Amino acid sequence: MSFKALKLKSELLRALPQQLQTPTDIQESAIPPALKHQDILALAQTGSGKTYAFGLPTLNSIQPNSSVLHTLIIVPTRELATQVSHALDPIAQPLSIRLVTLIGGQDRSEQERELASQPHIAIATPGRLLDLLKDEALDVSNLKSLILDEADRLLDMGFWPDIQSILSKLPNQRQTSLFSATFPEELEQIANTLLFKPVKVIAHQENSVVSTVQETLFLVNKGSKAQALIALLQRNTWKQVLVFIGAKDNADALVKKLVKAKIKAAALHGNKSQEERSQTLDSFKCKDVDVLIATDVMARGIHIESLPTVVNYDLPTNAETYVHRVGRTARAGNTGRALSLVSHSETAYLEAIRKLTQKELLTTSLDGFPVTDKPASSDTTERKRPPKDKQANRRTAKKKSITQFKAKPNRAKLNKDKPNNMK
């Protein structure tokens, strides 16, 4: 099928990038109902073209001579908002369609000036969007379309209160579309309250990883992970490796170890300013940095052209996050590799990932790194120190003189010996 067969406007077809020859599965399935203004729940693997799947019908529906906000696209992270803008703006400009990006960490007054130019599409993160709506700096009274990208993240408890507040300020009569690579069952009930007779579009097996990703899992000692990662990087001389790690502080510490091993590395996480995050990501994209250590702020929707390698330094505690992380490679039909360093303490996380993806995901040994850690014991009869003993140890550590170690009187016995009128 061609894009022309999807009945998009001729001027929009002329504005498409040259490399966009034929629609992907999700584009072929989602664009027709979107053009009919139907509500959509769309599930598609990362890197499958979701941005154009909702972006092209949006651009197709806008009248350039209009002076009202037509579409609101909400995303969970600043980086994803910027990416969506960069993907759609080159097509929007020839059509005289105006976009604005509304994210935190940037000058709000500048964003308000852009809003004064009456954009047709706003791409926003929840926090900044809600602030603008509360201050009535953004007019959504004529909104025709609402799109939630990475909808599973936006509907979970972290973002849901803000999303509810935003929804309360939007017109009830609108088209609503939810797009994501994963969608846990428990969120479907919430989704159904937002959608009216939605068309459910599934472009792949739910919660799956694209077949062009080569997944390898190494079983290593928990304390050997840093050296194991360094060994893998040195043995393979990979360029552009995205490494996912669980904690912000650990990201900075790991970068120091890699730099000491003469590996060009940088960290990207939520404690960095927006300017630092943008500069670090640009350096990685330009290959000035070989290894990027990132927390899951990077897992949602970030596109790095032909990224060859992703490493899970820590397995994510949420199985769906694994799918998003691994989806940073092998995008748009390319091949890629995803490596995971797994310790015995992460067995429960691995089992959850196996269950979600319905893949065996066997672990293998890494040459030079024998596993000496023991699996966590499941023997509930194993003797454990009673909590009161631990408390006694802590009290003992605080005592500073010999008199403090004298035995205290038995309060129960004293109470028993008291006359009734003193009890």
C-alpha positions as CSV (number, residue, x, y, z in Angstrom):
1,M,0.0,0.0,0.0
2,S,1.2,3.6,-0.7
3,F,0.5,6.7,1.3
4,K,-1.6,7.9,-1.6
5,A,-3.9,4.9,-1.1
6,L,-4.5,6.1,2.5
7,K,-6.3,9.2,1.0
8,L,-4.1,11.8,2.4
9,K,-4.1,15.3,0.8
10,S,-1.8,15.7,-2.2
11,E,0.0,18.7,-0.6
12,L,0.7,16.5,2.5
13,L,2.0,13.7,0.3
14,R,4.4,16.2,-1.4
15,A,5.7,17.3,2.0
16,L,6.6,13.8,3.2
17,P,10.3,13.0,3.6
18,Q,11.8,11.1,0.6
19,Q,12.7,8.1,2.7
20,L,9.0,7.7,3.6
21,Q,8.0,5.4,0.7
22,T,5.4,3.1,2.1
23,P,3.4,3.1,5.3
24,T,4.4,0.8,8.2
25,D,1.8,-1.6,9.6
26,I,0.7,0.8,12.4
27,Q,0.5,3.7,9.9
28,E,-1.6,1.6,7.5
29,S,-3.9,0.5,10.3
30,A,-4.3,3.7,12.3
31,I,-4.4,6.4,9.6
32,P,-7.8,5.4,8.0
33,P,-9.9,5.5,11.3
34,A,-8.0,8.6,12.4
35,L,-9.1,10.4,9.1
36,K,-12.7,9.4,10.0
37,H,-12.3,11.1,13.4
38,Q,-12.8,7.9,15.3
39,D,-11.2,7.3,18.7
40,I,-8.2,5.0,18.6
41,L,-6.4,2.7,21.0
42,A,-3.2,1.7,19.1
43,L,-0.5,-0.7,20.1
44,A,2.7,-0.9,18.1
45,Q,6.3,-1.8,18.8
46,T,8.8,0.9,19.4
47,G,10.4,2.1,16.2
48,S,7.4,1.1,14.1
49,G,6.4,4.6,13.1
50,K,3.8,5.6,15.7
51,T,4.6,9.4,15.4
52,Y,3.6,9.5,11.8
53,A,0.7,7.2,12.5
54,F,-1.0,9.9,14.6
55,G,0.9,12.9,13.1
56,L,0.0,12.5,9.4
57,P,-3.8,12.3,9.9
58,T,-3.6,15.3,12.3
59,L,-1.7,17.4,9.7
60,N,-4.2,16.2,7.1
61,S,-7.2,17.5,9.1
62,I,-6.0,21.0,9.9
63,Q,-7.0,24.1,7.9
64,P,-3.9,26.4,7.7
65,N,-6.1,29.5,7.7
66,S,-7.6,28.5,11.1
67,S,-6.5,30.5,14.1
68,V,-7.4,28.0,16.9
69,L,-5.6,25.1,18.6
70,H,-6.7,22.0,16.7
71,T,-4.7,19.2,18.3
72,L,-3.0,18.6,21.7
73,I,-0.3,15.9,21.8
74,I,0.7,14.9,25.4
75,V,3.9,12.9,26.0
76,P,5.6,11.8,29.3
77,T,9.1,13.3,28.8
78,R,10.7,16.5,27.5
79,E,12.9,14.6,25.2
80,L,10.0,12.8,23.5
81,A,8.1,16.1,23.1
82,T,11.1,17.6,21.3
83,Q,11.5,14.5,19.2
84,V,7.8,14.5,18.1
85,S,8.1,18.2,17.2
86,H,11.3,17.5,15.1
87,A,9.5,14.7,13.3
88,L,6.4,16.6,12.4
89,D,7.6,20.2,11.9
90,P,9.4,19.6,8.5
91,I,6.1,18.3,7.1
92,A,4.0,21.0,8.8
93,Q,6.0,24.0,7.6
94,P,5.3,23.5,3.9
95,L,1.6,23.3,4.8
96,S,1.7,26.5,6.8
97,I,0.7,24.6,9.9
98,R,2.2,25.9,13.2
99,L,3.5,23.8,16.0
100,V,4.5,24.7,19.6
101,T,6.4,22.6,22.1
102,L,5.4,23.1,25.8
103,I,7.8,21.5,28.2
104,G,9.3,22.3,31.6
105,G,13.0,23.3,32.0
106,Q,12.6,26.0,29.4
107,D,11.6,29.6,29.4
108,R,7.9,29.8,29.9
109,S,7.6,33.4,28.6
110,E,9.1,32.3,25.3
111,Q,6.5,29.5,25.1
112,E,3.7,32.0,25.8
113,R,5.0,34.2,23.0
114,E,4.8,31.2,20.7
115,L,1.2,30.6,21.8
116,A,0.4,34.1,20.8
117,S,1.1,33.2,17.2
118,Q,-1.9,30.8,17.4
119,P,-0.4,27.4,16.7
120,H,-2.5,24.6,15.3
121,I,-0.7,21.8,17.3
122,A,0.7,21.8,20.8
123,I,3.1,19.1,21.9
124,A,3.4,19.1,25.6
125,T,4.5,17.4,28.8
126,P,1.8,17.2,31.6
127,G,3.4,19.5,34.1
128,R,4.0,22.5,31.9
129,L,0.7,22.0,30.1
130,L,-1.3,22.0,33.3
131,D,0.4,25.1,34.6
132,L,-0.5,27.0,31.3
133,L,-4.1,25.7,31.5
134,K,-4.5,26.8,35.1
135,D,-3.2,30.3,34.3
136,E,-5.5,30.4,31.2
137,A,-2.5,31.0,29.0
138,L,-3.6,28.3,26.6
139,D,-7.0,28.3,24.9
140,V,-8.3,24.8,24.3
141,S,-12.0,25.7,23.9
142,N,-11.9,24.7,20.2
143,L,-9.8,21.6,20.5
144,K,-10.7,18.9,18.0
145,S,-8.2,16.2,18.8
146,L,-6.3,14.8,21.8
147,I,-3.4,12.4,21.4
148,L,-1.6,10.6,24.3
149,D,1.7,9.2,23.1
150,E,3.3,6.5,25.4
151,A,-0.2,6.3,26.9
152,D,0.5,3.5,29.3
153,R,3.0,5.8,31.1
154,L,0.6,8.8,31.1
155,L,-2.2,6.7,32.6
156,D,-0.3,5.2,35.4
157,M,-0.4,6.6,38.9
158,G,2.6,8.9,38.4
159,F,0.9,11.1,35.7
160,W,-2.7,10.2,36.1
161,P,-3.7,13.0,38.6
162,D,-2.3,15.6,36.2
163,I,-3.9,14.0,33.2
164,Q,-7.3,14.0,35.0
165,S,-6.9,17.7,35.7
166,I,-6.0,18.4,32.1
167,L,-8.9,16.4,30.8
168,S,-11.3,18.4,33.0
169,K,-10.4,21.5,31.1
170,L,-10.8,20.1,27.6
171,P,-14.0,20.0,25.4
172,N,-15.9,16.7,25.8
173,Q,-16.6,16.6,22.1
174,R,-13.2,15.7,20.6
175,Q,-11.4,12.8,19.0
176,T,-9.1,11.0,21.4
177,S,-6.2,8.6,20.5
178,L,-4.0,6.6,22.7
179,F,-0.7,5.2,21.3
180,S,1.8,3.0,23.1
181,A,4.1,0.0,22.6
182,T,2.8,-1.7,25.8
183,F,-0.4,-1.5,27.6
184,P,-1.0,-3.5,30.8
185,E,-4.5,-4.9,31.3
186,E,-5.1,-2.9,34.5
187,L,-4.8,0.4,32.5
188,E,-7.4,-0.7,29.9
189,Q,-10.3,0.2,32.2
190,I,-8.9,3.7,32.6
191,A,-8.5,4.0,28.8
192,N,-12.0,3.0,28.2
193,T,-13.3,5.9,30.2
194,L,-11.4,8.3,27.8
195,L,-12.5,6.7,24.6
196,F,-15.8,6.5,22.7
197,K,-16.3,3.4,20.7
198,P,-12.6,3.2,19.9
199,V,-11.0,1.3,17.1
200,K,-8.4,-0.9,18.6
201,V,-5.3,-1.2,16.3
202,I,-2.8,-3.9,17.1
203,A,0.2,-3.9,14.8
204,H,2.1,-6.7,16.6
205,Q,1.8,-9.2,19.4
206,E,1.1,-7.2,22.5
207,N,4.1,-6.3,24.6
208,S,6.6,-7.9,22.2
209,V,10.1,-7.0,21.0
210,V,10.8,-6.6,17.3
211,S,12.3,-9.7,15.7
212,T,15.3,-7.8,14.4
213,V,16.6,-7.3,17.9
214,Q,19.2,-9.9,19.0
215,E,18.7,-10.3,22.8
216,T,21.5,-11.7,24.9
217,L,21.5,-12.1,28.7
218,F,24.7,-12.6,30.7
219,L,24.5,-14.0,34.3
220,V,27.1,-12.2,36.3
221,N,27.8,-11.4,40.0
222,K,26.0,-8.2,41.2
223,G,29.4,-6.7,42.2
224,S,31.0,-7.5,38.8
225,K,28.6,-5.6,36.6
226,A,30.8,-2.5,36.1
227,Q,33.9,-4.6,35.1
228,A,31.7,-6.9,32.9
229,L,30.4,-3.8,31.1
230,I,33.9,-2.4,30.6
231,A,35.1,-5.8,29.3
232,L,32.2,-6.0,26.8
233,L,32.9,-2.5,25.5
234,Q,36.6,-3.1,25.2
235,R,36.3,-6.5,23.5
236,N,33.8,-5.3,20.9
237,T,34.9,-1.6,20.4
238,W,31.2,-0.7,19.9
239,K,30.2,2.9,19.1
240,Q,27.0,4.4,20.4
241,V,26.0,2.1,23.2
242,L,22.9,3.2,25.3
243,V,23.2,1.7,28.8
244,F,20.1,1.7,31.1
245,I,20.7,1.8,34.8
246,G,18.3,1.9,37.7
247,A,19.4,4.9,39.9
248,K,20.6,8.4,39.1
249,D,23.5,8.3,41.6
250,N,24.7,4.9,40.2
251,A,24.7,6.4,36.7
252,D,27.2,9.1,37.6
253,A,29.3,6.6,39.5
254,L,29.4,4.2,36.5
255,V,30.4,7.0,34.2
256,K,33.5,7.7,36.4
257,K,34.5,4.1,36.1
258,L,34.1,4.0,32.3
259,V,36.0,7.3,31.9
260,K,38.8,5.9,34.1
261,A,38.9,2.9,31.7
262,K,39.4,5.4,28.8
263,I,35.9,5.0,27.5
264,K,34.1,8.2,26.4
265,A,30.9,8.1,28.5
266,A,28.3,10.5,29.8
267,A,25.2,10.2,32.1
268,L,21.6,11.3,31.4
269,H,19.0,11.4,34.1
270,G,16.4,13.6,35.8
271,N,18.8,15.4,38.1
272,K,20.4,17.1,35.0
273,S,19.1,20.4,33.9
274,Q,17.2,20.5,30.6
275,E,20.2,22.2,29.0
276,E,22.6,19.5,30.2
277,R,20.2,16.8,29.1
278,S,19.9,18.3,25.6
279,Q,23.7,18.8,25.2
280,T,24.4,15.2,26.4
281,L,21.9,13.7,24.1
282,D,23.2,15.8,21.1
283,S,26.8,14.7,21.9
284,F,25.7,11.0,21.9
285,K,23.8,11.4,18.6
286,C,26.8,13.1,17.0
287,K,29.0,10.3,18.3
288,D,31.2,12.6,20.4
289,V,30.2,10.3,23.3
290,D,30.4,6.5,22.8
291,V,28.5,5.3,25.8
292,L,25.4,7.0,27.3
293,I,24.4,5.8,30.8
294,A,20.7,6.7,31.2
295,T,17.9,6.1,33.6
296,D,14.4,5.4,32.3
297,V,13.8,9.0,31.4
298,M,15.4,7.9,28.1
299,A,13.3,4.8,27.6
300,R,10.2,6.5,26.3
301,G,10.2,7.3,22.6
302,I,13.7,8.6,22.1
303,H,14.8,8.0,18.6
304,I,18.6,7.8,17.9
305,E,19.2,7.1,14.3
306,S,20.4,3.5,13.7
307,L,21.4,2.9,17.4
308,P,23.2,-0.5,17.2
309,T,23.4,-1.5,20.9
310,V,21.4,-1.3,24.1
311,V,22.6,-2.6,27.4
312,N,20.4,-3.3,30.5
313,Y,23.0,-2.7,33.3
314,D,20.1,-3.2,35.7
315,L,17.0,-5.1,34.8
316,P,14.0,-2.8,35.1
317,T,11.6,-3.5,38.0
318,N,8.7,-3.0,35.6
319,A,8.6,-5.6,32.8
320,E,7.0,-3.2,30.2
321,T,10.0,-0.9,30.7
322,Y,12.2,-3.7,29.3
323,V,10.2,-3.6,26.0
324,H,10.6,0.2,25.8
325,R,14.3,0.0,26.6
326,V,15.1,-2.7,24.0
327,G,13.0,-0.8,21.5
328,R,15.6,2.0,21.3
329,T,17.5,-0.3,18.9
330,A,16.4,-2.0,15.7
331,R,14.1,0.9,14.7
332,A,12.4,1.4,11.4
333,G,13.4,-2.1,10.1
334,N,17.1,-1.9,11.2
335,T,18.8,-4.7,13.1
336,G,20.2,-4.2,16.6
337,R,21.5,-6.0,19.7
338,A,20.2,-5.8,23.3
339,L,22.4,-7.1,26.1
340,S,21.4,-7.5,29.7
341,L,23.6,-8.1,32.8
342,V,21.6,-10.2,35.1
343,S,22.4,-11.1,38.7
344,H,20.7,-13.7,40.9
345,S,19.0,-10.9,42.9
346,E,17.1,-9.9,39.7
347,T,15.5,-13.3,39.1
348,A,12.0,-12.1,39.8
349,Y,12.3,-9.2,37.4
350,L,13.6,-11.6,34.7
351,E,10.7,-13.9,35.2
352,A,8.2,-11.0,34.8
353,I,9.9,-10.0,31.6
354,R,9.7,-13.6,30.3
355,K,6.0,-13.8,31.1
356,L,5.3,-10.4,29.5
357,T,7.2,-11.0,26.3
358,Q,6.5,-14.8,26.2
359,K,10.1,-15.4,25.4
360,E,12.5,-17.9,27.0
361,L,15.3,-15.4,27.4
362,L,17.9,-17.8,28.7
363,T,21.0,-16.5,30.5
364,T,24.5,-17.4,29.5
365,S,27.9,-17.0,31.1
366,L,30.3,-14.2,30.2
367,D,33.9,-15.3,29.5
368,G,36.2,-14.2,32.4
369,F,33.3,-13.5,34.8
370,P,32.4,-16.7,36.7
371,V,29.3,-16.5,38.9
372,T,30.0,-17.1,42.5
373,D,26.9,-15.4,44.0
374,K,24.3,-17.8,45.2
375,P,20.6,-17.7,44.2
376,A,18.4,-16.3,47.0
377,S,17.2,-19.2,49.2
378,S,13.6,-20.1,49.1
379,D,13.8,-22.1,52.3
380,T,11.4,-20.4,54.7
381,T,12.6,-22.7,57.5
382,E,16.1,-21.1,57.4
383,R,16.7,-19.5,60.7
384,K,16.5,-15.7,60.7
385,R,17.6,-13.4,63.5
386,P,14.4,-12.1,65.3
387,P,13.7,-8.4,64.8
388,K,14.1,-7.7,68.5
389,D,17.7,-9.0,68.4
390,K,18.5,-6.4,65.6
391,Q,16.9,-3.7,67.7
392,A,19.0,-4.8,70.7
393,N,22.2,-4.6,68.6
394,R,21.3,-1.0,67.6
395,R,20.7,-0.1,71.2
396,T,24.0,-1.7,72.2
397,A,25.8,0.3,69.5
398,K,24.4,3.6,71.0
399,K,25.5,2.9,74.6
400,K,28.5,4.9,75.7
401,S,29.2,3.9,79.3
402,I,29.3,0.7,81.4
403,T,26.3,1.8,83.5
404,Q,24.1,1.8,80.5
405,F,24.5,-1.9,80.2
406,K,22.9,-2.7,83.6
407,A,19.8,-4.8,83.4
408,K,16.5,-3.0,83.6
409,P,13.9,-4.1,86.2
410,N,11.1,-6.4,85.0
411,R,8.2,-3.9,84.5
412,A,5.6,-6.7,84.3
413,K,6.7,-8.1,87.6
414,L,6.7,-4.7,89.3
415,N,3.3,-4.0,88.0
416,K,2.0,-7.3,89.3
417,D,3.3,-6.5,92.8
418,K,1.7,-3.1,93.0
419,P,-1.5,-2.6,95.1
420,N,-4.7,-2.3,93.0
421,N,-5.1,1.4,93.7
422,M,-1.7,2.1,92.1
423,K,-2.3,0.1,88.9
